[in-house]
Structures are given as structure tokens and as C-alpha cells.
Amino acid sequence: MTEKENASGSRFFQNRACEYFPCHTGVPEEEFSCLFCYCPLYALGKKCGGDFVYTEQGIKDCSGCTFPHRKENYDAVLARWGEIAALVRRADEE
């Protein structure tokens, strides 16, 4: 059974009906995963590990980043959930 065929479907997802698919270049279309369409690592700011720039307005621009859209990076994204949860805990304590 391949990742695309697994019963849960949780490691890979494509939405070819999306008007933006694929929204980034640099990943072969058949390998492009939409699972992390809104990247959970965005909240980590400079520590996300992706390829981003800040605009003149100070907004994080991730349009050049393909990290969360590569199916082989699924485990690496999930490995960072603890850091994201810590950010939420700290924000809730403020």
C-alpha cells in the first residue's frame, strides 16, 4: 500500500481542484502535498526552518518555500508540534 493509498489518507493529500494547485514551484506535481496548505510551522517565525523572506511591511512571505508540500517532510513537520504547542501555552499564560 502506498502513502496515497493508505487507509487514513493522513500522510499525503492533493486538492487538484484548487485554483492555486500547485501553489509553489519546485515540487513535481504528482509529489505535491496540500496536507499542510496553511503551514503549521509559520507560527515559529524565523525558527520555522523554511525558505521565506520578510516583505518591506514585515510580513512573512513563504511563497518560495516548498518544505511542507514535500511528502517526505511529513514526519519533520509533525516533529515540530511540541514547539508550536509551547508557543500556544506561553500565549495563553500572558
PDB file of N, CA, C and O in Angstrom:
ATOM      1  N   MET A   1       0.846  -1.179   0.000  1.00  0.00           N
ATOM      2  CA  MET A   1       0.000   0.000   0.000  1.00  0.00           C
ATOM      3  C   MET A   1       0.894   1.245   0.000  1.00  0.00           C
ATOM      4  O   MET A   1       1.790   1.352   0.837  1.00  0.00           O
ATOM      5  N   THR A   2       0.671   2.169  -0.903  1.00  0.00           N
ATOM      6  CA  THR A   2       1.470   3.393  -0.957  1.00  0.00           C
ATOM      7  C   THR A   2       0.884   4.433  -0.022  1.00  0.00           C
ATOM      8  O   THR A   2      -0.219   4.263   0.496  1.00  0.00           O
ATOM      9  N   GLU A   3       1.638   5.526   0.194  1.00  0.00           N
ATOM     10  CA  GLU A   3       1.133   6.598   1.046  1.00  0.00           C
ATOM     11  C   GLU A   3      -0.166   7.170   0.505  1.00  0.00           C
ATOM     12  O   GLU A   3      -1.059   7.524   1.275  1.00  0.00           O
ATOM     13  N   LYS A   4      -0.278   7.262  -0.806  1.00  0.00           N
ATOM     14  CA  LYS A   4      -1.506   7.789  -1.395  1.00  0.00           C
ATOM     15  C   LYS A   4      -2.681   6.842  -1.162  1.00  0.00           C
ATOM     16  O   LYS A   4      -3.832   7.278  -1.150  1.00  0.00           O
ATOM     17  N   GLU A   5      -2.401   5.547  -0.977  1.00  0.00           N
ATOM     18  CA  GLU A   5      -3.454   4.556  -0.852  1.00  0.00           C
ATOM     19  C   GLU A   5      -3.731   4.151   0.593  1.00  0.00           C
ATOM     20  O   GLU A   5      -4.600   3.314   0.836  1.00  0.00           O
ATOM     21  N   ASN A   6      -3.005   4.732   1.564  1.00  0.00           N
ATOM     22  CA  ASN A   6      -3.202   4.254   2.930  1.00  0.00           C
ATOM     23  C   ASN A   6      -4.628   4.537   3.409  1.00  0.00           C
ATOM     24  O   ASN A   6      -5.285   5.455   2.917  1.00  0.00           O
ATOM     25  N   ALA A   7      -5.090   3.758   4.351  1.00  0.00           N
ATOM     26  CA  ALA A   7      -6.478   3.818   4.783  1.00  0.00           C
ATOM     27  C   ALA A   7      -6.834   5.171   5.391  1.00  0.00           C
ATOM     28  O   ALA A   7      -7.943   5.661   5.177  1.00  0.00           O
ATOM     29  N   SER A   8      -5.938   5.776   6.132  1.00  0.00           N
ATOM     30  CA  SER A   8      -6.269   7.034   6.789  1.00  0.00           C
ATOM     31  C   SER A   8      -6.111   8.225   5.854  1.00  0.00           C
ATOM     32  O   SER A   8      -6.772   9.249   6.033  1.00  0.00           O
ATOM     33  N   GLY A   9      -5.240   8.098   4.860  1.00  0.00           N
ATOM     34  CA  GLY A   9      -5.017   9.207   3.943  1.00  0.00           C
ATOM     35  C   GLY A   9      -4.362  10.395   4.613  1.00  0.00           C
ATOM     36  O   GLY A   9      -4.413  11.501   4.076  1.00  0.00           O
ATOM     37  N   SER A  10      -3.757  10.207   5.751  1.00  0.00           N
ATOM     38  CA  SER A  10      -3.272  11.338   6.544  1.00  0.00           C
ATOM     39  C   SER A  10      -1.858  11.806   6.218  1.00  0.00           C
ATOM     40  O   SER A  10      -1.460  12.873   6.686  1.00  0.00           O
ATOM     41  N   ARG A  11      -1.091  11.065   5.447  1.00  0.00           N
ATOM     42  CA  ARG A  11       0.280  11.462   5.162  1.00  0.00           C
ATOM     43  C   ARG A  11       0.429  12.246   3.862  1.00  0.00           C
ATOM     44  O   ARG A  11       1.456  12.885   3.631  1.00  0.00           O
ATOM     45  N   PHE A  12      -0.581  12.198   3.030  1.00  0.00           N
ATOM     46  CA  PHE A  12      -0.486  12.855   1.726  1.00  0.00           C
ATOM     47  C   PHE A  12      -1.886  13.223   1.266  1.00  0.00           C
ATOM     48  O   PHE A  12      -2.821  12.434   1.405  1.00  0.00           O
ATOM     49  N   PHE A  13      -2.028  14.413   0.723  1.00  0.00           N
ATOM     50  CA  PHE A  13      -3.320  14.865   0.229  1.00  0.00           C
ATOM     51  C   PHE A  13      -3.094  15.853  -0.907  1.00  0.00           C
ATOM     52  O   PHE A  13      -2.204  16.701  -0.833  1.00  0.00           O
ATOM     53  N   GLN A  14      -3.881  15.745  -1.933  1.00  0.00           N
ATOM     54  CA  GLN A  14      -3.844  16.718  -3.024  1.00  0.00           C
ATOM     55  C   GLN A  14      -5.247  17.246  -3.275  1.00  0.00           C
ATOM     56  O   GLN A  14      -6.231  16.510  -3.198  1.00  0.00           O
ATOM     57  N   ASN A  15      -5.318  18.535  -3.575  1.00  0.00           N
ATOM     58  CA  ASN A  15      -6.569  19.146  -3.983  1.00  0.00           C
ATOM     59  C   ASN A  15      -6.349  19.748  -5.369  1.00  0.00           C
ATOM     60  O   ASN A  15      -6.139  20.952  -5.513  1.00  0.00           O
ATOM     61  N   ARG A  16      -6.401  18.901  -6.367  1.00  0.00           N
ATOM     62  CA  ARG A  16      -6.163  19.359  -7.743  1.00  0.00           C
ATOM     63  C   ARG A  16      -7.254  20.295  -8.232  1.00  0.00           C
ATOM     64  O   ARG A  16      -7.068  20.982  -9.237  1.00  0.00           O
ATOM     65  N   ALA A  17      -8.388  20.337  -7.544  1.00  0.00           N
ATOM     66  CA  ALA A  17      -9.459  21.254  -7.921  1.00  0.00           C
ATOM     67  C   ALA A  17      -9.189  22.678  -7.434  1.00  0.00           C
ATOM     68  O   ALA A  17      -9.867  23.614  -7.858  1.00  0.00           O
ATOM     69  N   CYS A  18      -8.222  22.848  -6.563  1.00  0.00           N
ATOM     70  CA  CYS A  18      -7.887  24.176  -6.044  1.00  0.00           C
ATOM     71  C   CYS A  18      -7.400  25.060  -7.181  1.00  0.00           C
ATOM     72  O   CYS A  18      -6.595  24.627  -8.005  1.00  0.00           O
ATOM     73  N   GLU A  19      -7.874  26.277  -7.229  1.00  0.00           N
ATOM     74  CA  GLU A  19      -7.468  27.181  -8.311  1.00  0.00           C
ATOM     75  C   GLU A  19      -5.982  27.528  -8.257  1.00  0.00           C
ATOM     76  O   GLU A  19      -5.435  28.022  -9.243  1.00  0.00           O
ATOM     77  N   TYR A  20      -5.326  27.285  -7.143  1.00  0.00           N
ATOM     78  CA  TYR A  20      -3.911  27.603  -6.997  1.00  0.00           C
ATOM     79  C   TYR A  20      -2.995  26.393  -7.136  1.00  0.00           C
ATOM     80  O   TYR A  20      -1.773  26.539  -7.088  1.00  0.00           O
ATOM     81  N   PHE A  21      -3.560  25.210  -7.306  1.00  0.00           N
ATOM     82  CA  PHE A  21      -2.749  23.983  -7.360  1.00  0.00           C
ATOM     83  C   PHE A  21      -1.885  23.950  -8.611  1.00  0.00           C
ATOM     84  O   PHE A  21      -2.381  24.223  -9.704  1.00  0.00           O
ATOM     85  N   PRO A  22      -0.629  23.628  -8.479  1.00  0.00           N
ATOM     86  CA  PRO A  22       0.155  23.668  -7.246  1.00  0.00           C
ATOM     87  C   PRO A  22       0.551  25.111  -6.938  1.00  0.00           C
ATOM     88  O   PRO A  22       0.884  25.874  -7.845  1.00  0.00           O
ATOM     89  N   CYS A  23       0.515  25.474  -5.685  1.00  0.00           N
ATOM     90  CA  CYS A  23       0.717  26.869  -5.293  1.00  0.00           C
ATOM     91  C   CYS A  23       2.189  27.264  -5.203  1.00  0.00           C
ATOM     92  O   CYS A  23       2.494  28.451  -5.081  1.00  0.00           O
ATOM     93  N   HIS A  24       3.084  26.323  -5.259  1.00  0.00           N
ATOM     94  CA  HIS A  24       4.527  26.592  -5.231  1.00  0.00           C
ATOM     95  C   HIS A  24       5.190  25.818  -6.367  1.00  0.00           C
ATOM     96  O   HIS A  24       4.719  24.753  -6.765  1.00  0.00           O
ATOM     97  N   THR A  25       6.271  26.359  -6.874  1.00  0.00           N
ATOM     98  CA  THR A  25       7.040  25.649  -7.890  1.00  0.00           C
ATOM     99  C   THR A  25       8.175  24.896  -7.220  1.00  0.00           C
ATOM    100  O   THR A  25       8.538  25.197  -6.083  1.00  0.00           O
ATOM    101  N   GLY A  26       8.729  23.929  -7.911  1.00  0.00           N
ATOM    102  CA  GLY A  26       9.881  23.208  -7.399  1.00  0.00           C
ATOM    103  C   GLY A  26       9.581  21.824  -6.863  1.00  0.00           C
ATOM    104  O   GLY A  26      10.497  21.107  -6.461  1.00  0.00           O
ATOM    105  N   VAL A  27       8.323  21.437  -6.849  1.00  0.00           N
ATOM    106  CA  VAL A  27       7.934  20.098  -6.420  1.00  0.00           C
ATOM    107  C   VAL A  27       7.173  19.467  -7.587  1.00  0.00           C
ATOM    108  O   VAL A  27       6.231  20.070  -8.101  1.00  0.00           O
ATOM    109  N   PRO A  28       7.565  18.266  -8.012  1.00  0.00           N
ATOM    110  CA  PRO A  28       6.808  17.623  -9.094  1.00  0.00           C
ATOM    111  C   PRO A  28       5.332  17.517  -8.724  1.00  0.00           C
ATOM    112  O   PRO A  28       4.996  17.171  -7.591  1.00  0.00           O
ATOM    113  N   GLU A  29       4.460  17.811  -9.671  1.00  0.00           N
ATOM    114  CA  GLU A  29       3.022  17.855  -9.398  1.00  0.00           C
ATOM    115  C   GLU A  29       2.504  16.588  -8.735  1.00  0.00           C
ATOM    116  O   GLU A  29       1.675  16.666  -7.829  1.00  0.00           O
ATOM    117  N   GLU A  30       2.975  15.422  -9.168  1.00  0.00           N
ATOM    118  CA  GLU A  30       2.490  14.169  -8.582  1.00  0.00           C
ATOM    119  C   GLU A  30       2.975  13.958  -7.147  1.00  0.00           C
ATOM    120  O   GLU A  30       2.438  13.117  -6.427  1.00  0.00           O
ATOM    121  N   GLU A  31       3.985  14.717  -6.734  1.00  0.00           N
ATOM    122  CA  GLU A  31       4.536  14.623  -5.382  1.00  0.00           C
ATOM    123  C   GLU A  31       4.048  15.746  -4.475  1.00  0.00           C
ATOM    124  O   GLU A  31       4.313  15.723  -3.273  1.00  0.00           O
ATOM    125  N   PHE A  32       3.339  16.729  -5.027  1.00  0.00           N
ATOM    126  CA  PHE A  32       2.947  17.925  -4.286  1.00  0.00           C
ATOM    127  C   PHE A  32       1.822  17.603  -3.304  1.00  0.00           C
ATOM    128  O   PHE A  32       0.749  17.152  -3.705  1.00  0.00           O
ATOM    129  N   SER A  33       2.072  17.835  -2.027  1.00  0.00           N
ATOM    130  CA  SER A  33       1.082  17.570  -0.991  1.00  0.00           C
ATOM    131  C   SER A  33       0.442  18.861  -0.506  1.00  0.00           C
ATOM    132  O   SER A  33       1.132  19.836  -0.206  1.00  0.00           O
ATOM    133  N   CYS A  34      -0.869  18.856  -0.434  1.00  0.00           N
ATOM    134  CA  CYS A  34      -1.633  20.002   0.060  1.00  0.00           C
ATOM    135  C   CYS A  34      -1.994  19.834   1.535  1.00  0.00           C
ATOM    136  O   CYS A  34      -2.714  20.662   2.094  1.00  0.00           O
ATOM    137  N   LEU A  35      -1.506  18.779   2.164  1.00  0.00           N
ATOM    138  CA  LEU A  35      -1.879  18.467   3.541  1.00  0.00           C
ATOM    139  C   LEU A  35      -1.629  19.642   4.476  1.00  0.00           C
ATOM    140  O   LEU A  35      -2.465  19.938   5.331  1.00  0.00           O
ATOM    141  N   PHE A  36      -0.505  20.309   4.330  1.00  0.00           N
ATOM    142  CA  PHE A  36      -0.193  21.458   5.179  1.00  0.00           C
ATOM    143  C   PHE A  36      -0.352  22.748   4.378  1.00  0.00           C
ATOM    144  O   PHE A  36       0.558  23.575   4.330  1.00  0.00           O
ATOM    145  N   CYS A  37      -1.502  22.910   3.758  1.00  0.00           N
ATOM    146  CA  CYS A  37      -1.774  24.082   2.923  1.00  0.00           C
ATOM    147  C   CYS A  37      -1.470  25.359   3.701  1.00  0.00           C
ATOM    148  O   CYS A  37      -0.782  26.245   3.192  1.00  0.00           O
ATOM    149  N   TYR A  38      -1.966  25.459   4.905  1.00  0.00           N
ATOM    150  CA  TYR A  38      -1.609  26.556   5.804  1.00  0.00           C
ATOM    151  C   TYR A  38      -0.560  25.986   6.740  1.00  0.00           C
ATOM    152  O   TYR A  38      -0.877  25.235   7.662  1.00  0.00           O
ATOM    153  N   CYS A  39       0.660  26.339   6.504  1.00  0.00           N
ATOM    154  CA  CYS A  39       1.792  25.708   7.182  1.00  0.00           C
ATOM    155  C   CYS A  39       1.744  25.897   8.693  1.00  0.00           C
ATOM    156  O   CYS A  39       1.720  27.031   9.171  1.00  0.00           O
ATOM    157  N   PRO A  40       1.729  24.806   9.450  1.00  0.00           N
ATOM    158  CA  PRO A  40       1.740  24.927  10.909  1.00  0.00           C
ATOM    159  C   PRO A  40       3.050  25.499  11.435  1.00  0.00           C
ATOM    160  O   PRO A  40       3.102  25.992  12.561  1.00  0.00           O
ATOM    161  N   LEU A  41       4.110  25.439  10.631  1.00  0.00           N
ATOM    162  CA  LEU A  41       5.408  25.961  11.074  1.00  0.00           C
ATOM    163  C   LEU A  41       5.494  27.481  10.969  1.00  0.00           C
ATOM    164  O   LEU A  41       6.424  28.083  11.507  1.00  0.00           O
ATOM    165  N   TYR A  42       4.552  28.101  10.295  1.00  0.00           N
ATOM    166  CA  TYR A  42       4.534  29.559  10.124  1.00  0.00           C
ATOM    167  C   TYR A  42       4.638  30.257  11.479  1.00  0.00           C
ATOM    168  O   TYR A  42       5.337  31.260  11.622  1.00  0.00           O
ATOM    169  N   ALA A  43       3.939  29.718  12.460  1.00  0.00           N
ATOM    170  CA  ALA A  43       3.905  30.321  13.797  1.00  0.00           C
ATOM    171  C   ALA A  43       5.269  30.348  14.475  1.00  0.00           C
ATOM    172  O   ALA A  43       5.467  31.108  15.424  1.00  0.00           O
ATOM    173  N   LEU A  44       6.204  29.541  14.012  1.00  0.00           N
ATOM    174  CA  LEU A  44       7.535  29.501  14.613  1.00  0.00           C
ATOM    175  C   LEU A  44       8.416  30.646  14.140  1.00  0.00           C
ATOM    176  O   LEU A  44       9.563  30.766  14.570  1.00  0.00           O
ATOM    177  N   GLY A  45       7.891  31.485  13.262  1.00  0.00           N
ATOM    178  CA  GLY A  45       8.630  32.662  12.795  1.00  0.00           C
ATOM    179  C   GLY A  45       9.945  32.293  12.147  1.00  0.00           C
ATOM    180  O   GLY A  45       9.996  31.421  11.280  1.00  0.00           O
ATOM    181  N   LYS A  46      11.008  32.957  12.565  1.00  0.00           N
ATOM    182  CA  LYS A  46      12.342  32.743  11.988  1.00  0.00           C
ATOM    183  C   LYS A  46      12.855  31.324  12.201  1.00  0.00           C
ATOM    184  O   LYS A  46      13.753  30.872  11.491  1.00  0.00           O
ATOM    185  N   LYS A  47      12.285  30.623  13.176  1.00  0.00           N
ATOM    186  CA  LYS A  47      12.754  29.273  13.510  1.00  0.00           C
ATOM    187  C   LYS A  47      11.995  28.163  12.778  1.00  0.00           C
ATOM    188  O   LYS A  47      12.147  26.991  13.119  1.00  0.00           O
ATOM    189  N   CYS A  48      11.182  28.513  11.780  1.00  0.00           N
ATOM    190  CA  CYS A  48      10.366  27.501  11.095  1.00  0.00           C
ATOM    191  C   CYS A  48      11.211  26.523  10.282  1.00  0.00           C
ATOM    192  O   CYS A  48      10.819  25.371  10.094  1.00  0.00           O
ATOM    193  N   GLY A  49      12.370  26.978   9.800  1.00  0.00           N
ATOM    194  CA  GLY A  49      13.241  26.115   9.007  1.00  0.00           C
ATOM    195  C   GLY A  49      12.955  26.147   7.522  1.00  0.00           C
ATOM    196  O   GLY A  49      13.625  25.463   6.749  1.00  0.00           O
ATOM    197  N   GLY A  50      11.975  26.927   7.111  1.00  0.00           N
ATOM    198  CA  GLY A  50      11.625  27.009   5.699  1.00  0.00           C
ATOM    199  C   GLY A  50      12.356  28.131   4.983  1.00  0.00           C
ATOM    200  O   GLY A  50      13.117  28.888   5.587  1.00  0.00           O
ATOM    201  N   ASP A  51      12.111  28.220   3.696  1.00  0.00           N
ATOM    202  CA  ASP A  51      12.734  29.222   2.840  1.00  0.00           C
ATOM    203  C   ASP A  51      11.750  30.381   2.675  1.00  0.00           C
ATOM    204  O   ASP A  51      10.854  30.322   1.832  1.00  0.00           O
ATOM    205  N   PHE A  52      11.915  31.431   3.477  1.00  0.00           N
ATOM    206  CA  PHE A  52      10.986  32.555   3.461  1.00  0.00           C
ATOM    207  C   PHE A  52      11.764  33.864   3.476  1.00  0.00           C
ATOM    208  O   PHE A  52      12.974  33.885   3.701  1.00  0.00           O
ATOM    209  N   VAL A  53      11.052  34.941   3.235  1.00  0.00           N
ATOM    210  CA  VAL A  53      11.603  36.288   3.359  1.00  0.00           C
ATOM    211  C   VAL A  53      10.553  37.135   4.062  1.00  0.00           C
ATOM    212  O   VAL A  53       9.377  36.773   4.100  1.00  0.00           O
ATOM    213  N   TYR A  54      10.974  38.249   4.610  1.00  0.00           N
ATOM    214  CA  TYR A  54      10.029  39.212   5.153  1.00  0.00           C
ATOM    215  C   TYR A  54       9.869  40.338   4.145  1.00  0.00           C
ATOM    216  O   TYR A  54      10.852  40.823   3.583  1.00  0.00           O
ATOM    217  N   THR A  55       8.631  40.750   3.919  1.00  0.00           N
ATOM    218  CA  THR A  55       8.370  41.848   2.998  1.00  0.00           C
ATOM    219  C   THR A  55       8.756  43.163   3.666  1.00  0.00           C
ATOM    220  O   THR A  55       9.051  43.198   4.861  1.00  0.00           O
ATOM    221  N   GLU A  56       8.751  44.224   2.900  1.00  0.00           N
ATOM    222  CA  GLU A  56       9.047  45.549   3.458  1.00  0.00           C
ATOM    223  C   GLU A  56       8.056  45.919   4.560  1.00  0.00           C
ATOM    224  O   GLU A  56       8.372  46.708   5.451  1.00  0.00           O
ATOM    225  N   GLN A  57       6.864  45.349   4.492  1.00  0.00           N
ATOM    226  CA  GLN A  57       5.836  45.615   5.502  1.00  0.00           C
ATOM    227  C   GLN A  57       5.984  44.719   6.736  1.00  0.00           C
ATOM    228  O   GLN A  57       5.190  44.817   7.671  1.00  0.00           O
ATOM    229  N   GLY A  58       6.999  43.848   6.740  1.00  0.00           N
ATOM    230  CA  GLY A  58       7.242  42.979   7.878  1.00  0.00           C
ATOM    231  C   GLY A  58       6.417  41.705   7.885  1.00  0.00           C
ATOM    232  O   GLY A  58       6.324  41.030   8.910  1.00  0.00           O
ATOM    233  N   ILE A  59       5.823  41.375   6.759  1.00  0.00           N
ATOM    234  CA  ILE A  59       5.000  40.161   6.658  1.00  0.00           C
ATOM    235  C   ILE A  59       5.856  39.008   6.137  1.00  0.00           C
ATOM    236  O   ILE A  59       6.613  39.157   5.178  1.00  0.00           O
ATOM    237  N   LYS A  60       5.719  37.885   6.776  1.00  0.00           N
ATOM    238  CA  LYS A  60       6.465  36.694   6.379  1.00  0.00           C
ATOM    239  C   LYS A  60       5.908  36.165   5.066  1.00  0.00           C
ATOM    240  O   LYS A  60       4.727  35.827   4.980  1.00  0.00           O
ATOM    241  N   ASP A  61       6.752  36.092   4.043  1.00  0.00           N
ATOM    242  CA  ASP A  61       6.361  35.622   2.714  1.00  0.00           C
ATOM    243  C   ASP A  61       6.973  34.251   2.475  1.00  0.00           C
ATOM    244  O   ASP A  61       8.186  34.126   2.311  1.00  0.00           O
ATOM    245  N   CYS A  62       6.137  33.231   2.456  1.00  0.00           N
ATOM    246  CA  CYS A  62       6.590  31.848   2.309  1.00  0.00           C
ATOM    247  C   CYS A  62       6.376  31.310   0.897  1.00  0.00           C
ATOM    248  O   CYS A  62       6.451  30.101   0.678  1.00  0.00           O
ATOM    249  N   SER A  63       6.114  32.189  -0.054  1.00  0.00           N
ATOM    250  CA  SER A  63       5.792  31.723  -1.399  1.00  0.00           C
ATOM    251  C   SER A  63       6.943  30.967  -2.055  1.00  0.00           C
ATOM    252  O   SER A  63       6.708  30.207  -2.995  1.00  0.00           O
ATOM    253  N   GLY A  64       8.174  31.149  -1.591  1.00  0.00           N
ATOM    254  CA  GLY A  64       9.309  30.421  -2.137  1.00  0.00           C
ATOM    255  C   GLY A  64       9.613  29.126  -1.399  1.00  0.00           C
ATOM    256  O   GLY A  64      10.582  28.442  -1.727  1.00  0.00           O
ATOM    257  N   CYS A  65       8.809  28.784  -0.418  1.00  0.00           N
ATOM    258  CA  CYS A  65       9.069  27.608   0.421  1.00  0.00           C
ATOM    259  C   CYS A  65       8.237  26.415  -0.024  1.00  0.00           C
ATOM    260  O   CYS A  65       7.025  26.528  -0.208  1.00  0.00           O
ATOM    261  N   THR A  66       8.888  25.280  -0.194  1.00  0.00           N
ATOM    262  CA  THR A  66       8.185  24.051  -0.558  1.00  0.00           C
ATOM    263  C   THR A  66       8.257  22.994   0.547  1.00  0.00           C
ATOM    264  O   THR A  66       7.701  21.907   0.385  1.00  0.00           O
ATOM    265  N   PHE A  67       8.920  23.285   1.652  1.00  0.00           N
ATOM    266  CA  PHE A  67       9.157  22.293   2.697  1.00  0.00           C
ATOM    267  C   PHE A  67       7.892  21.536   3.129  1.00  0.00           C
ATOM    268  O   PHE A  67       7.906  20.305   3.111  1.00  0.00           O
ATOM    269  N   PRO A  68       6.803  22.210   3.516  1.00  0.00           N
ATOM    270  CA  PRO A  68       5.638  21.440   3.978  1.00  0.00           C
ATOM    271  C   PRO A  68       4.880  20.742   2.851  1.00  0.00           C
ATOM    272  O   PRO A  68       4.010  19.914   3.118  1.00  0.00           O
ATOM    273  N   HIS A  69       5.193  21.057   1.613  1.00  0.00           N
ATOM    274  CA  HIS A  69       4.495  20.463   0.473  1.00  0.00           C
ATOM    275  C   HIS A  69       5.205  19.240  -0.102  1.00  0.00           C
ATOM    276  O   HIS A  69       4.713  18.615  -1.041  1.00  0.00           O
ATOM    277  N   ARG A  70       6.339  18.909   0.453  1.00  0.00           N
ATOM    278  CA  ARG A  70       7.059  17.705   0.029  1.00  0.00           C
ATOM    279  C   ARG A  70       6.637  16.553   0.937  1.00  0.00           C
ATOM    280  O   ARG A  70       6.812  16.607   2.154  1.00  0.00           O
ATOM    281  N   LYS A  71       6.081  15.515   0.327  1.00  0.00           N
ATOM    282  CA  LYS A  71       5.528  14.428   1.149  1.00  0.00           C
ATOM    283  C   LYS A  71       6.566  13.783   2.047  1.00  0.00           C
ATOM    284  O   LYS A  71       6.218  13.247   3.099  1.00  0.00           O
ATOM    285  N   GLU A  72       7.835  13.820   1.659  1.00  0.00           N
ATOM    286  CA  GLU A  72       8.867  13.218   2.509  1.00  0.00           C
ATOM    287  C   GLU A  72       9.122  14.027   3.788  1.00  0.00           C
ATOM    288  O   GLU A  72       9.816  13.549   4.685  1.00  0.00           O
ATOM    289  N   ASN A  73       8.574  15.234   3.884  1.00  0.00           N
ATOM    290  CA  ASN A  73       8.778  16.074   5.074  1.00  0.00           C
ATOM    291  C   ASN A  73       7.647  15.975   6.091  1.00  0.00           C
ATOM    292  O   ASN A  73       7.640  16.707   7.081  1.00  0.00           O
ATOM    293  N   TYR A  74       6.698  15.085   5.859  1.00  0.00           N
ATOM    294  CA  TYR A  74       5.567  14.915   6.770  1.00  0.00           C
ATOM    295  C   TYR A  74       6.041  14.703   8.213  1.00  0.00           C
ATOM    296  O   TYR A  74       5.590  15.402   9.122  1.00  0.00           O
ATOM    297  N   ASP A  75       6.937  13.753   8.423  1.00  0.00           N
ATOM    298  CA  ASP A  75       7.409  13.460   9.778  1.00  0.00           C
ATOM    299  C   ASP A  75       8.162  14.642  10.387  1.00  0.00           C
ATOM    300  O   ASP A  75       8.068  14.878  11.591  1.00  0.00           O
ATOM    301  N   ALA A  76       8.902  15.380   9.576  1.00  0.00           N
ATOM    302  CA  ALA A  76       9.647  16.533  10.074  1.00  0.00           C
ATOM    303  C   ALA A  76       8.706  17.641  10.531  1.00  0.00           C
ATOM    304  O   ALA A  76       8.979  18.315  11.524  1.00  0.00           O
ATOM    305  N   VAL A  77       7.602  17.834   9.818  1.00  0.00           N
ATOM    306  CA  VAL A  77       6.616  18.837  10.238  1.00  0.00           C
ATOM    307  C   VAL A  77       5.979  18.402  11.559  1.00  0.00           C
ATOM    308  O   VAL A  77       5.873  19.197  12.492  1.00  0.00           O
ATOM    309  N   LEU A  78       5.559  17.152  11.633  1.00  0.00           N
ATOM    310  CA  LEU A  78       4.928  16.673  12.866  1.00  0.00           C
ATOM    311  C   LEU A  78       5.871  16.713  14.060  1.00  0.00           C
ATOM    312  O   LEU A  78       5.431  16.910  15.192  1.00  0.00           O
ATOM    313  N   ALA A  79       7.155  16.530  13.818  1.00  0.00           N
ATOM    314  CA  ALA A  79       8.137  16.554  14.905  1.00  0.00           C
ATOM    315  C   ALA A  79       8.218  17.923  15.577  1.00  0.00           C
ATOM    316  O   ALA A  79       8.744  18.035  16.684  1.00  0.00           O
ATOM    317  N   ARG A  80       7.708  18.954  14.926  1.00  0.00           N
ATOM    318  CA  ARG A  80       7.772  20.321  15.466  1.00  0.00           C
ATOM    319  C   ARG A  80       6.526  20.722  16.248  1.00  0.00           C
ATOM    320  O   ARG A  80       6.466  21.835  16.770  1.00  0.00           O
ATOM    321  N   TRP A  81       5.514  19.828  16.343  1.00  0.00           N
ATOM    322  CA  TRP A  81       4.264  20.172  17.027  1.00  0.00           C
ATOM    323  C   TRP A  81       4.491  20.573  18.473  1.00  0.00           C
ATOM    324  O   TRP A  81       3.774  21.432  18.987  1.00  0.00           O
ATOM    325  N   GLY A  82       5.463  19.980  19.139  1.00  0.00           N
ATOM    326  CA  GLY A  82       5.756  20.344  20.536  1.00  0.00           C
ATOM    327  C   GLY A  82       6.141  21.806  20.667  1.00  0.00           C
ATOM    328  O   GLY A  82       5.733  22.474  21.617  1.00  0.00           O
ATOM    329  N   GLU A  83       6.928  22.309  19.715  1.00  0.00           N
ATOM    330  CA  GLU A  83       7.325  23.713  19.730  1.00  0.00           C
ATOM    331  C   GLU A  83       6.124  24.629  19.516  1.00  0.00           C
ATOM    332  O   GLU A  83       6.010  25.680  20.147  1.00  0.00           O
ATOM    333  N   ILE A  84       5.242  24.223  18.630  1.00  0.00           N
ATOM    334  CA  ILE A  84       4.044  25.021  18.355  1.00  0.00           C
ATOM    335  C   ILE A  84       3.137  25.029  19.586  1.00  0.00           C
ATOM    336  O   ILE A  84       2.598  26.073  19.952  1.00  0.00           O
ATOM    337  N   ALA A  85       2.970  23.883  20.217  1.00  0.00           N
ATOM    338  CA  ALA A  85       2.150  23.794  21.432  1.00  0.00           C
ATOM    339  C   ALA A  85       2.727  24.660  22.547  1.00  0.00           C
ATOM    340  O   ALA A  85       1.976  25.287  23.294  1.00  0.00           O
ATOM    341  N   ALA A  86       4.040  24.700  22.666  1.00  0.00           N
ATOM    342  CA  ALA A  86       4.688  25.538  23.681  1.00  0.00           C
ATOM    343  C   ALA A  86       4.387  27.012  23.435  1.00  0.00           C
ATOM    344  O   ALA A  86       4.148  27.765  24.379  1.00  0.00           O
ATOM    345  N   LEU A  87       4.398  27.425  22.165  1.00  0.00           N
ATOM    346  CA  LEU A  87       4.057  28.813  21.831  1.00  0.00           C
ATOM    347  C   LEU A  87       2.638  29.141  22.278  1.00  0.00           C
ATOM    348  O   LEU A  87       2.384  30.211  22.831  1.00  0.00           O
ATOM    349  N   VAL A  88       1.727  28.225  22.037  1.00  0.00           N
ATOM    350  CA  VAL A  88       0.325  28.445  22.419  1.00  0.00           C
ATOM    351  C   VAL A  88       0.208  28.524  23.931  1.00  0.00           C
ATOM    352  O   VAL A  88      -0.483  29.399  24.451  1.00  0.00           O
ATOM    353  N   ARG A  89       0.874  27.622  24.645  1.00  0.00           N
ATOM    354  CA  ARG A  89       0.825  27.653  26.112  1.00  0.00           C
ATOM    355  C   ARG A  89       1.327  28.983  26.640  1.00  0.00           C
ATOM    356  O   ARG A  89       0.702  29.576  27.519  1.00  0.00           O
ATOM    357  N   ARG A  90       2.454  29.463  26.112  1.00  0.00           N
ATOM    358  CA  ARG A  90       3.005  30.744  26.574  1.00  0.00           C
ATOM    359  C   ARG A  90       2.040  31.885  26.277  1.00  0.00           C
ATOM    360  O   ARG A  90       1.854  32.770  27.112  1.00  0.00           O
ATOM    361  N   ALA A  91       1.434  31.874  25.111  1.00  0.00           N
ATOM    362  CA  ALA A  91       0.482  32.929  24.748  1.00  0.00           C
ATOM    363  C   ALA A  91      -0.735  32.888  25.669  1.00  0.00           C
ATOM    364  O   ALA A  91      -1.250  33.932  26.068  1.00  0.00           O
ATOM    365  N   ASP A  92      -1.186  31.701  26.000  1.00  0.00           N
ATOM    366  CA  ASP A  92      -2.346  31.565  26.896  1.00  0.00           C
ATOM    367  C   ASP A  92      -2.041  32.020  28.319  1.00  0.00           C
ATOM    368  O   ASP A  92      -2.940  32.436  29.049  1.00  0.00           O
ATOM    369  N   GLU A  93      -0.783  31.940  28.708  1.00  0.00           N
ATOM    370  CA  GLU A  93      -0.382  32.348  30.065  1.00  0.00           C
ATOM    371  C   GLU A  93      -0.271  33.860  30.188  1.00  0.00           C
ATOM    372  O   GLU A  93      -0.305  34.393  31.297  1.00  0.00           O
ATOM    373  N   GLU A  94      -0.141  34.548  29.078  1.00  0.00           N
ATOM    374  CA  GLU A  94       0.011  36.016  29.104  1.00  0.00           C
ATOM    375  C   GLU A  94      -1.290  36.712  29.369  1.00  0.00           C
ATOM    376  O   GLU A  94      -1.332  37.941  29.422  1.00  0.00           O
TER     377      GLU A  94
END
